[in-house]
Amino acid sequence: MRSSRRGATSAALLTTVLLLAACSPGGGTPSPTSAPPSGTPSPTATETPTPPPTPDPTADAPDPLAGWSLEQKVGQLLMVGVNVGQIDQASYDAVHQHHVGNVFLAGRTQAGSVRVKNLVDSFTALVSDETTHGTPMFVSTDQEGGEVQVLRGPGFSDMPSAMEQSALAPADLQNQATTWGKELADAGIDLNLAPVMDVVTSPETAATNAPIGYFERNYGFGVETVTSHANAFSAGMEANDVDVAIKHFPGLGRVGGNTDTTADVRDAATTRDDPSVAAFRSGIEAGAAFVMTSTAIYDQIDGSLPAAFSPVVVDGLLRGDLGFGGVVITDDVSKAEQVQAWSPGDRAVLTIAAGGDMVLASADPTVVPEMATALVERAQADPAFAAKVDSAVLRVLAAKERLGS
């Protein structure tokens, strides 16, 4: 099943590339030849045919975003949280009023798959020409296993933690993940913000690694175990047309603080060519459609900005060094303590300016209006930023086209 989706992905991306190429400068008519020497008879039409004019590649190229309002385009770059325990009206308003085109099921529920499917349907029913330009939503959640499993109850397995999953043979883990992926797909979910590809190097450091090791979210210790098991997990999800977002690039396995609850979380050791970065390269080569960026600061890569806001990390390392052409989504930047020094609007603008594609506001949907407004206003004032918005939208739409094919 996945192989056909990969083919559709290639076709969708090829179409996008061709359209973008058609809009780039180039072409033109050939330079005229030198005049013949004096006294030379003028050539006849049969002797030297006049070359046909070079066609202008932009003349008939369709605009892939024709008919989209700027507000609708910006909406594709936002993912709003929906609390599965107590839905906030702000989540619905984000779609109705700000054209948000993606939702994240947040919190915890034991209600089971039927209730979850009803909730999902209540949001996907909001898709219209007016809200999302008729484009389907990505419906996502965190279904890692262990401490991090949003959806439980009838219809959902109790998933073991990543540490427990790492004790399985990769083939066995892939088989189990195939079941877990089908459970998500049956509930209307097509994107799992998992697996964790952060590398925790030893059992001795796990307990002090607040975001990952402490909760046993790591696939054992070391790059080899992380890559073999995280990729097996991804393959199981993808077998049921559930995309994955490998996280948290370029790695949270060395930090002490949890970016959700702590400010100024920094990694002083990770470099651009670190083995922990190589783990993400493996996930990308295995076909991950999304990469989630962390909000920690990496002193050896860019000590001035959280990774999600850093052009050095996103455009330079992830897109440049690793060659990732898919969708780059942030970790939560709505309520995380790590990003509170920036306004919600600045968080969104910095994400897109850095080369990211999707801003996750999972914990606090009330910040979405400010984010959407800031993106629109910046795009209206800055043509270069507007071009980045368009590029990001095209990557999101390519991912949706593949998923729906």
C-alpha positions as a LaTeX table, in Angstrom:
\begin{tabular}{lrrr}
\hline
Residue & $x$ (\AA) & $y$ (\AA) & $z$ (\AA) \\
\hline
Met1 & 0.00 & 0.00 & 0.00 \\
Arg2 & 2.82 & 2.36 & 0.89 \\
Ser3 & 4.61 & 1.82 & $-2.39$ \\
Ser4 & 1.67 & 3.28 & $-4.34$ \\
Arg5 & 1.64 & 6.29 & $-2.06$ \\
Arg6 & 5.33 & 6.81 & $-2.63$ \\
Gly7 & 4.68 & 6.81 & $-6.36$ \\
Ala8 & 1.91 & 9.33 & $-5.92$ \\
Thr9 & 4.23 & 11.43 & $-3.77$ \\
Ser10 & 6.82 & 11.50 & $-6.49$ \\
Ala11 & 4.20 & 12.52 & $-9.05$ \\
Ala12 & 2.83 & 15.26 & $-6.81$ \\
Leu13 & 6.25 & 16.64 & $-6.02$ \\
Leu14 & 7.31 & 16.41 & $-9.66$ \\
Thr15 & 4.24 & 18.40 & $-10.66$ \\
Thr16 & 5.06 & 21.02 & $-8.05$ \\
Val17 & 8.70 & 21.20 & $-9.12$ \\
Leu18 & 7.72 & 21.61 & $-12.76$ \\
Leu19 & 5.26 & 24.34 & $-11.91$ \\
Leu20 & 7.81 & 26.17 & $-9.82$ \\
Ala21 & 10.46 & 25.75 & $-12.51$ \\
Ala22 & 8.07 & 27.17 & $-15.07$ \\
Cys23 & 7.74 & 30.32 & $-13.00$ \\
Ser24 & 11.51 & 30.84 & $-12.67$ \\
Pro25 & 13.52 & 33.22 & $-14.87$ \\
Gly26 & 15.05 & 31.74 & $-17.98$ \\
Gly27 & 14.57 & 31.17 & $-21.68$ \\
Gly28 & 14.42 & 34.03 & $-24.16$ \\
Thr29 & 15.21 & 34.26 & $-27.86$ \\
Pro30 & 18.66 & 33.47 & $-29.23$ \\
Ser31 & 21.07 & 36.32 & $-29.85$ \\
Pro32 & 21.05 & 37.49 & $-33.51$ \\
Thr33 & 23.90 & 36.23 & $-35.66$ \\
Ser34 & 26.56 & 38.62 & $-36.92$ \\
Ala35 & 25.80 & 40.51 & $-40.13$ \\
Pro36 & 27.24 & 38.91 & $-43.30$ \\
Pro37 & 30.29 & 40.52 & $-44.90$ \\
Ser38 & 29.67 & 43.31 & $-47.40$ \\
Gly39 & 28.72 & 42.02 & $-50.81$ \\
Thr40 & 27.52 & 38.67 & $-49.60$ \\
Pro41 & 24.08 & 37.81 & $-51.04$ \\
Ser42 & 21.32 & 37.79 & $-48.50$ \\
Pro43 & 20.30 & 34.23 & $-47.63$ \\
Thr44 & 16.95 & 33.02 & $-48.79$ \\
Ala45 & 14.40 & 31.47 & $-46.46$ \\
Thr46 & 15.30 & 28.02 & $-47.74$ \\
Glu47 & 19.00 & 28.55 & $-47.23$ \\
Thr48 & 18.85 & 29.74 & $-43.62$ \\
Pro49 & 15.53 & 29.08 & $-41.93$ \\
Thr50 & 14.61 & 31.57 & $-39.28$ \\
Pro51 & 14.64 & 29.73 & $-35.94$ \\
Pro52 & 11.27 & 29.65 & $-34.23$ \\
Pro53 & 11.00 & 31.84 & $-31.15$ \\
Thr54 & 11.79 & 30.11 & $-27.90$ \\
Pro55 & 8.52 & 29.53 & $-26.06$ \\
Asp56 & 8.06 & 31.42 & $-22.84$ \\
Pro57 & 7.68 & 28.73 & $-20.14$ \\
Thr58 & 5.69 & 31.08 & $-17.95$ \\
Ala59 & 3.07 & 31.90 & $-20.57$ \\
Asp60 & 0.75 & 28.95 & $-20.02$ \\
Ala61 & 2.00 & 27.58 & $-16.70$ \\
Pro62 & $-0.87$ & 27.32 & $-14.25$ \\
Asp63 & $-0.43$ & 28.91 & $-10.85$ \\
Pro64 & $-0.68$ & 26.02 & $-8.36$ \\
Leu65 & $-2.09$ & 28.41 & $-5.77$ \\
Ala66 & $-4.49$ & 30.26 & $-8.04$ \\
Gly67 & $-7.72$ & 31.08 & $-6.24$ \\
Trp68 & $-6.23$ & 30.79 & $-2.76$ \\
Ser69 & $-6.51$ & 33.80 & $-0.50$ \\
Leu70 & $-3.44$ & 34.65 & 1.57 \\
Glu71 & $-5.44$ & 33.81 & 4.68 \\
Gln72 & $-6.24$ & 30.34 & 3.33 \\
Lys73 & $-2.60$ & 29.74 & 2.45 \\
Val74 & $-1.50$ & 30.74 & 5.94 \\
Gly75 & $-4.12$ & 28.39 & 7.39 \\
Gln76 & $-2.34$ & 25.43 & 5.78 \\
Leu77 & 0.76 & 26.32 & 7.80 \\
Leu78 & $-0.97$ & 26.06 & 11.17 \\
Met79 & $-2.01$ & 23.04 & 13.22 \\
Val80 & $-4.39$ & 23.73 & 16.09 \\
Gly81 & $-4.76$ & 21.60 & 19.20 \\
Val82 & $-8.08$ & 19.96 & 20.06 \\
Asn83 & $-8.32$ & 18.85 & 23.67 \\
Val84 & $-9.89$ & 15.39 & 23.56 \\
Gly85 & $-11.15$ & 15.77 & 27.12 \\
Gln86 & $-12.71$ & 19.22 & 26.94 \\
Ile87 & $-12.88$ & 20.84 & 23.52 \\
Asp88 & $-12.12$ & 24.54 & 23.46 \\
Gln89 & $-14.31$ & 26.68 & 21.19 \\
Ala90 & $-11.09$ & 28.34 & 20.08 \\
Ser91 & $-10.20$ & 25.15 & 18.20 \\
Tyr92 & $-13.34$ & 25.36 & 16.07 \\
Asp93 & $-12.91$ & 29.11 & 15.66 \\
Ala94 & $-9.40$ & 28.59 & 14.32 \\
Val95 & $-10.85$ & 26.70 & 11.37 \\
His96 & $-13.96$ & 28.85 & 10.87 \\
Gln97 & $-12.33$ & 32.24 & 11.28 \\
His98 & $-8.66$ & 31.70 & 10.44 \\
His99 & $-8.84$ & 28.91 & 7.84 \\
Val100 & $-6.59$ & 26.57 & 9.84 \\
Gly101 & $-6.14$ & 23.42 & 7.80 \\
Asn102 & $-4.75$ & 20.92 & 10.32 \\
Val103 & $-5.70$ & 19.67 & 13.78 \\
Phe104 & $-3.91$ & 17.86 & 16.59 \\
Leu105 & $-5.75$ & 15.70 & 19.12 \\
Ala106 & $-4.22$ & 16.66 & 22.46 \\
Gly107 & $-4.56$ & 15.62 & 26.08 \\
Arg108 & $-5.65$ & 12.13 & 27.11 \\
Thr109 & $-8.83$ & 10.10 & 26.62 \\
Gln110 & $-10.05$ & 6.63 & 27.54 \\
Ala111 & $-13.24$ & 7.06 & 25.51 \\
Gly112 & $-12.26$ & 4.72 & 22.69 \\
Ser113 & $-12.20$ & 4.88 & 18.92 \\
Val114 & $-15.90$ & 5.53 & 18.25 \\
Arg115 & $-15.91$ & 8.71 & 20.32 \\
Val116 & $-12.62$ & 9.81 & 18.80 \\
Lys117 & $-13.93$ & 9.25 & 15.26 \\
Asn118 & $-16.99$ & 11.36 & 16.05 \\
Leu119 & $-14.72$ & 14.14 & 17.30 \\
Val120 & $-12.54$ & 13.92 & 14.19 \\
Asp121 & $-15.62$ & 14.03 & 11.96 \\
Ser122 & $-16.82$ & 17.20 & 13.67 \\
Phe123 & $-13.64$ & 18.93 & 12.51 \\
Thr124 & $-13.24$ & 17.42 & 9.07 \\
Ala125 & $-16.84$ & 18.47 & 8.38 \\
Leu126 & $-15.62$ & 22.08 & 8.61 \\
Val127 & $-13.60$ & 21.68 & 5.42 \\
Ser128 & $-15.13$ & 23.86 & 2.69 \\
Asp129 & $-14.18$ & 26.16 & $-0.15$ \\
Glu130 & $-14.43$ & 29.04 & 2.31 \\
Thr131 & $-12.40$ & 27.60 & 5.19 \\
Thr132 & $-9.58$ & 25.48 & 3.75 \\
His133 & $-10.11$ & 26.03 & 0.01 \\
Gly134 & $-11.71$ & 22.59 & 0.03 \\
Thr135 & $-8.43$ & 20.96 & 1.04 \\
Pro136 & $-8.61$ & 18.06 & 3.53 \\
Met137 & $-7.02$ & 18.42 & 6.93 \\
Phe138 & $-4.14$ & 16.55 & 8.42 \\
Val139 & $-5.58$ & 15.02 & 11.60 \\
Ser140 & $-2.74$ & 14.18 & 13.97 \\
Thr141 & $-2.01$ & 13.02 & 17.49 \\
Asp142 & 0.81 & 11.74 & 19.74 \\
Gln143 & 0.57 & 7.97 & 19.82 \\
Glu144 & 4.08 & 6.89 & 20.82 \\
Gly145 & 3.23 & 4.42 & 23.58 \\
Gly146 & 3.92 & 4.29 & 27.29 \\
Glu147 & 3.57 & 7.68 & 28.97 \\
Val148 & 2.84 & 9.40 & 25.67 \\
Gln149 & $-0.35$ & 7.94 & 24.24 \\
Val150 & $-3.24$ & 10.34 & 23.74 \\
Leu151 & $-5.86$ & 7.81 & 22.65 \\
Arg152 & $-6.90$ & 4.81 & 24.73 \\
Gly153 & $-10.00$ & 2.75 & 25.39 \\
Pro154 & $-11.95$ & 0.34 & 23.16 \\
Gly155 & $-10.42$ & 0.23 & 19.70 \\
Phe156 & $-6.94$ & 1.32 & 20.80 \\
Ser157 & $-4.18$ & $-0.96$ & 22.03 \\
Asp158 & $-2.23$ & $-0.20$ & 25.18 \\
Met159 & 1.09 & 0.51 & 23.53 \\
Pro160 & 4.36 & $-0.20$ & 25.36 \\
Ser161 & 6.90 & 2.58 & 25.79 \\
Ala162 & 9.62 & 3.06 & 23.20 \\
Met163 & 12.10 & 1.55 & 25.65 \\
Glu164 & 9.96 & $-1.59$ & 25.82 \\
Gln165 & 9.45 & $-1.55$ & 22.06 \\
Ser166 & 13.23 & $-1.55$ & 21.64 \\
Ala167 & 13.38 & $-5.02$ & 23.21 \\
Leu168 & 11.41 & $-6.43$ & 20.26 \\
Ala169 & 12.94 & $-7.55$ & 17.01 \\
Pro170 & 12.39 & $-4.78$ & 14.43 \\
Ala171 & 10.16 & $-7.06$ & 12.33 \\
Asp172 & 7.97 & $-7.80$ & 15.36 \\
Leu173 & 7.76 & $-4.12$ & 16.20 \\
Gln174 & 6.74 & $-3.30$ & 12.64 \\
Asn175 & 3.96 & $-5.89$ & 12.82 \\
Gln176 & 2.63 & $-4.41$ & 16.05 \\
Ala177 & 2.94 & $-0.86$ & 14.72 \\
Thr178 & 0.91 & $-1.92$ & 11.70 \\
Thr179 & $-1.93$ & $-2.78$ & 14.07 \\
Trp180 & $-1.53$ & 0.51 & 15.93 \\
Gly181 & $-1.52$ & 2.39 & 12.64 \\
Lys182 & $-4.75$ & 0.74 & 11.53 \\
Glu183 & $-6.37$ & 1.77 & 14.82 \\
Leu184 & $-5.45$ & 5.39 & 14.12 \\
Ala185 & $-6.58$ & 5.23 & 10.50 \\
Asp186 & $-9.93$ & 3.72 & 11.50 \\
Ala187 & $-10.46$ & 6.69 & 13.84 \\
Gly188 & $-9.77$ & 9.17 & 11.05 \\
Ile189 & $-6.19$ & 10.04 & 12.00 \\
Asp190 & $-3.62$ & 10.25 & 9.21 \\
Leu191 & $-0.56$ & 11.70 & 10.95 \\
Asn192 & 1.21 & 10.41 & 14.05 \\
Leu193 & 3.68 & 12.84 & 15.59 \\
Ala194 & 6.00 & 9.95 & 16.34 \\
Pro195 & 8.39 & 8.14 & 16.55 \\
Val196 & 11.01 & 9.72 & 18.78 \\
Met197 & 14.44 & 9.55 & 17.13 \\
Asp198 & 16.29 & 11.37 & 19.92 \\
Val199 & 19.40 & 9.46 & 20.95 \\
Val200 & 19.97 & 8.90 & 24.68 \\
Thr201 & 23.48 & 7.56 & 24.90 \\
Ser202 & 23.45 & 5.56 & 28.13 \\
Pro203 & 21.24 & 4.33 & 30.99 \\
Glu204 & 23.23 & 6.51 & 33.35 \\
Thr205 & 22.08 & 9.71 & 31.63 \\
Ala206 & 18.48 & 8.68 & 30.98 \\
Ala207 & 17.03 & 9.71 & 34.34 \\
Thr208 & 18.41 & 13.25 & 34.02 \\
Asn209 & 17.20 & 13.66 & 30.43 \\
Ala210 & 13.85 & 15.20 & 31.37 \\
Pro211 & 11.97 & 15.20 & 28.04 \\
Ile212 & 12.98 & 11.76 & 26.73 \\
Gly213 & 14.94 & 9.35 & 28.90 \\
Tyr214 & 13.00 & 10.08 & 32.07 \\
Phe215 & 9.76 & 8.94 & 30.38 \\
Glu216 & 11.36 & 6.01 & 28.51 \\
Arg217 & 10.51 & 7.57 & 25.16 \\
Asn218 & 13.86 & 6.48 & 23.70 \\
Tyr219 & 14.43 & 3.38 & 21.60 \\
Gly220 & 17.21 & 1.99 & 23.76 \\
Phe221 & 20.62 & 3.61 & 23.83 \\
Gly222 & 22.62 & 4.55 & 20.80 \\
Val223 & 22.05 & 5.37 & 17.15 \\
Glu224 & 21.78 & 1.82 & 15.85 \\
Thr225 & 18.88 & 0.82 & 18.10 \\
Val226 & 17.10 & 4.12 & 17.56 \\
Thr227 & 17.24 & 3.86 & 13.79 \\
Ser228 & 16.31 & 0.20 & 13.48 \\
His229 & 13.32 & 0.43 & 15.80 \\
Ala230 & 12.05 & 3.92 & 15.00 \\
Asn231 & 12.09 & 3.08 & 11.30 \\
Ala232 & 10.24 & $-0.19$ & 11.99 \\
Phe233 & 7.60 & 1.79 & 13.93 \\
Ser234 & 7.30 & 4.22 & 11.02 \\
Ala235 & 6.93 & 1.45 & 8.47 \\
Gly236 & 4.05 & $-0.06$ & 10.44 \\
Met237 & 2.25 & 3.27 & 10.61 \\
Glu238 & 2.82 & 4.00 & 6.94 \\
Ala239 & 1.46 & 0.60 & 5.92 \\
Asn240 & $-1.97$ & 1.95 & 6.89 \\
Asp241 & $-1.53$ & 5.37 & 5.27 \\
Val242 & $-0.68$ & 7.08 & 8.53 \\
Asp243 & 2.24 & 9.44 & 8.02 \\
Val244 & 4.86 & 9.94 & 10.71 \\
Ala245 & 6.79 & 12.92 & 12.05 \\
Ile246 & 10.19 & 11.88 & 13.33 \\
Lys247 & 11.22 & 14.05 & 16.26 \\
His248 & 12.73 & 16.17 & 17.84 \\
Phe249 & 15.35 & 17.40 & 15.37 \\
Pro250 & 18.30 & 17.72 & 15.83 \\
Gly251 & 17.81 & 15.71 & 19.04 \\
Leu252 & 16.75 & 16.08 & 22.67 \\
Gly253 & 18.73 & 13.13 & 24.02 \\
Arg254 & 21.38 & 15.28 & 25.71 \\
Val255 & 19.38 & 18.11 & 27.28 \\
Gly256 & 18.48 & 18.34 & 30.93 \\
Gly257 & 15.31 & 20.44 & 30.95 \\
Asn258 & 11.95 & 19.77 & 29.33 \\
Thr259 & 11.16 & 22.55 & 26.86 \\
Asp260 & 7.45 & 22.31 & 27.71 \\
Thr261 & 8.05 & 23.36 & 31.30 \\
Thr262 & 11.52 & 24.95 & 31.37 \\
Ala263 & 13.06 & 28.00 & 29.71 \\
Asp264 & 16.57 & 28.30 & 28.25 \\
Val265 & 16.96 & 24.58 & 27.54 \\
Arg266 & 20.29 & 24.20 & 25.73 \\
Asp267 & 22.39 & 21.44 & 24.21 \\
Ala268 & 26.07 & 22.32 & 24.45 \\
Ala269 & 27.43 & 19.21 & 22.69 \\
Thr270 & 25.52 & 18.32 & 19.50 \\
Thr271 & 27.21 & 19.36 & 16.26 \\
Arg272 & 26.04 & 19.36 & 12.64 \\
Asp273 & 27.81 & 16.06 & 11.96 \\
Asp274 & 26.87 & 14.41 & 15.27 \\
Pro275 & 25.79 & 10.74 & 15.29 \\
Ser276 & 22.48 & 11.82 & 16.82 \\
Val277 & 21.84 & 13.89 & 13.69 \\
Ala278 & 22.67 & 10.82 & 11.59 \\
Ala279 & 19.73 & 9.04 & 13.23 \\
Phe280 & 17.40 & 11.56 & 11.61 \\
Arg281 & 19.14 & 11.11 & 8.29 \\
Ser282 & 18.20 & 7.43 & 8.52 \\
Gly283 & 14.57 & 8.30 & 9.20 \\
Ile284 & 14.50 & 10.68 & 6.26 \\
Glu285 & 16.04 & 8.09 & 3.95 \\
Ala286 & 13.41 & 5.60 & 5.15 \\
Gly287 & 10.72 & 7.95 & 3.85 \\
Ala288 & 9.46 & 10.03 & 6.79 \\
Ala289 & 7.10 & 12.67 & 5.41 \\
Phe290 & 7.48 & 15.05 & 8.37 \\
Val291 & 10.32 & 16.09 & 10.64 \\
Met292 & 9.51 & 17.83 & 13.92 \\
Thr293 & 12.00 & 20.43 & 15.11 \\
Ser294 & 12.76 & 20.88 & 18.78 \\
Thr295 & 12.69 & 24.21 & 20.57 \\
Ala296 & 15.95 & 23.63 & 22.44 \\
Ile297 & 18.95 & 25.80 & 21.55 \\
Tyr298 & 22.03 & 24.04 & 20.14 \\
Asp299 & 25.15 & 26.00 & 21.04 \\
Gln300 & 27.40 & 24.19 & 18.55 \\
Ile301 & 24.98 & 24.74 & 15.64 \\
Asp302 & 23.18 & 28.03 & 16.33 \\
Gly303 & 23.40 & 29.33 & 19.88 \\
Ser304 & 21.12 & 32.30 & 19.22 \\
Leu305 & 17.71 & 30.74 & 18.47 \\
Pro306 & 15.65 & 27.65 & 19.28 \\
Ala307 & 16.08 & 25.05 & 16.56 \\
Ala308 & 12.54 & 25.52 & 15.24 \\
Phe309 & 13.26 & 29.23 & 14.62 \\
Ser310 & 16.80 & 28.83 & 13.28 \\
Pro311 & 17.59 & 29.10 & 9.55 \\
Val312 & 20.92 & 27.45 & 10.31 \\
Val313 & 19.16 & 24.37 & 11.71 \\
Val314 & 16.19 & 24.19 & 9.32 \\
Asp315 & 17.38 & 25.54 & 5.97 \\
Gly316 & 21.05 & 24.79 & 6.55 \\
Leu317 & 21.24 & 21.48 & 8.40 \\
Leu318 & 17.89 & 19.77 & 7.81 \\
Arg319 & 17.13 & 20.86 & 4.26 \\
Gly320 & 20.71 & 21.45 & 3.13 \\
Asp321 & 22.96 & 18.85 & 4.79 \\
Leu322 & 20.30 & 16.13 & 5.12 \\
Gly323 & 18.42 & 16.98 & 1.94 \\
Phe324 & 14.96 & 16.83 & 3.52 \\
Gly325 & 12.27 & 18.10 & 1.13 \\
Gly326 & 9.19 & 17.16 & 3.13 \\
Val327 & 7.17 & 19.04 & 5.74 \\
Val328 & 8.98 & 20.57 & 8.71 \\
Ile329 & 6.69 & 20.99 & 11.73 \\
Thr330 & 7.57 & 22.58 & 15.06 \\
Asp331 & 7.18 & 21.06 & 18.46 \\
Asp332 & 4.46 & 22.87 & 20.41 \\
Val333 & 5.10 & 26.61 & 20.31 \\
Ser334 & 1.85 & 27.72 & 21.94 \\
Lys335 & 2.38 & 27.05 & 25.62 \\
Ala336 & 5.92 & 25.68 & 25.87 \\
Glu337 & 7.92 & 27.62 & 28.44 \\
Gln338 & 10.99 & 27.57 & 26.18 \\
Val339 & 9.40 & 29.97 & 23.65 \\
Gln340 & 7.54 & 32.38 & 25.90 \\
Ala341 & 10.18 & 35.07 & 25.35 \\
Trp342 & 8.75 & 35.48 & 21.84 \\
Ser343 & 5.20 & 36.60 & 21.08 \\
Pro344 & 2.93 & 34.01 & 19.41 \\
Gly345 & 3.08 & 36.01 & 16.21 \\
Asp346 & 6.87 & 36.11 & 16.22 \\
Arg347 & 7.02 & 32.35 & 16.86 \\
Ala348 & 4.99 & 31.71 & 13.72 \\
Val349 & 6.90 & 34.19 & 11.56 \\
Leu350 & 10.29 & 32.92 & 12.72 \\
Thr351 & 9.26 & 29.33 & 11.92 \\
Ile352 & 8.40 & 30.09 & 8.30 \\
Ala353 & 11.35 & 32.46 & 7.85 \\
Ala354 & 13.68 & 29.67 & 8.99 \\
Gly355 & 12.37 & 27.32 & 6.30 \\
Gly356 & 9.74 & 25.51 & 8.35 \\
Asp357 & 6.28 & 24.65 & 7.04 \\
Met358 & 3.86 & 24.06 & 9.89 \\
Val359 & 3.43 & 25.73 & 13.28 \\
Leu360 & 2.06 & 23.46 & 16.00 \\
Ala361 & $-0.15$ & 25.17 & 18.58 \\
Ser362 & $-1.24$ & 22.05 & 20.42 \\
Ala363 & $-1.52$ & 23.04 & 24.07 \\
Asp364 & $-3.19$ & 26.44 & 23.72 \\
Pro365 & $-5.44$ & 27.03 & 20.69 \\
Thr366 & $-6.17$ & 30.60 & 21.76 \\
Val367 & $-2.83$ & 31.81 & 20.33 \\
Val368 & $-3.73$ & 30.80 & 16.78 \\
Pro369 & $-5.45$ & 34.10 & 15.79 \\
Glu370 & $-2.33$ & 36.08 & 16.65 \\
Met371 & $-0.15$ & 33.62 & 14.75 \\
Ala372 & $-2.35$ & 33.71 & 11.65 \\
Thr373 & $-2.57$ & 37.50 & 11.66 \\
Ala374 & 1.19 & 37.89 & 12.03 \\
Leu375 & 1.88 & 35.55 & 9.11 \\
Val376 & $-0.58$ & 37.37 & 6.86 \\
Glu377 & 0.75 & 40.81 & 7.76 \\
Arg378 & 4.37 & 39.80 & 7.26 \\
Ala379 & 3.60 & 38.23 & 3.88 \\
Gln380 & 1.74 & 41.37 & 2.78 \\
Ala381 & 4.71 & 43.55 & 3.73 \\
Asp382 & 7.59 & 41.34 & 2.56 \\
Pro383 & 7.59 & 39.67 & $-0.87$ \\
Ala384 & 10.49 & 37.39 & 0.09 \\
Phe385 & 8.55 & 36.13 & 3.08 \\
Ala386 & 5.43 & 35.72 & 0.94 \\
Ala387 & 7.48 & 33.47 & $-1.36$ \\
Lys388 & 8.49 & 31.38 & 1.65 \\
Val389 & 4.82 & 31.06 & 2.59 \\
Asp390 & 3.99 & 29.82 & $-0.90$ \\
Ser391 & 6.84 & 27.30 & $-0.86$ \\
Ala392 & 5.72 & 25.97 & 2.52 \\
Val393 & 2.10 & 25.69 & 1.37 \\
Leu394 & 3.17 & 23.72 & $-1.70$ \\
Arg395 & 5.07 & 21.25 & 0.48 \\
Val396 & 2.06 & 20.79 & 2.74 \\
Leu397 & $-0.27$ & 20.34 & $-0.25$ \\
Ala398 & 2.11 & 17.82 & $-1.84$ \\
Ala399 & 2.01 & 15.77 & 1.37 \\
Lys400 & $-1.78$ & 15.90 & 1.41 \\
Glu401 & $-2.06$ & 14.98 & $-2.24$ \\
Arg402 & 0.09 & 11.92 & $-1.70$ \\
Leu403 & $-1.80$ & 10.87 & 1.40 \\
Gly404 & $-5.15$ & 11.17 & $-0.32$ \\
Ser405 & $-4.17$ & 9.34 & $-3.47$ \\
\hline
\end{tabular}
